């Protein structure tokens, strides 16, 4: 569908910075937060007659600062850099600036390319995703226990490989592998088995070492 042929309401055509302070400050008490990566930001200007969702923020985003990359790339991703501390910083920023709302992490996960030539056994051995989720849960636990952020739930993205809005089927975000060539068979990856064990430990409220799984002992965090 060609967006240029669609007529949107005037309210949707106005730039976000025209919202009133009252509108911005009245954030819902239950807010969904997506977090994948972090970039360094610097000021820039943009042509007001050519605004887009990538320019109206008037910032330049770069993964490096003074020659230092913010974190390792997630596999061969061209945009996702692994920086677990970013989720803690983001939640604290929201707490400070938006009256400490109740929050749910609605998306958090890592991707790899959909490489058809990769043997299945290697595609299922997604150690990068497992470690990504473990490390981010560790930082989430710190934000809750040390900084008292009001996070009540966590959803790993995604349950299965899926159609991504920007990349289609060229990348895989799933904890479960989808075989697109054989009737969409679902096969658990290493990360799915780890996550199943993690949730089981949370349910049983067992005592476990602090390896990113310590957050499982929190009775106030729903994990999906």
Buried (B, 14 or more C-beta within 10 A) or exposed (E): EEEEEEEEEEEEEEEEEEEEEEEEEEBEEEBEBEBBBBBBEEEEEBEEEEBEEEBBBEBEEEBEEEEEEBBEBBBEBEBBBBBBBBBBBBBBEBBEEBEBBEBBBBBBBBBBBBEEEEEEEEBBBBEBBBBBBBBBBBBBBBBBEEEEBBBEBBBBBBBBBBEBEEBEEEBBBBBBBBEEEEEEEEBBBBBBEBBEEBEEBBEEEEEBEEEBBBBBBBEEBEBE
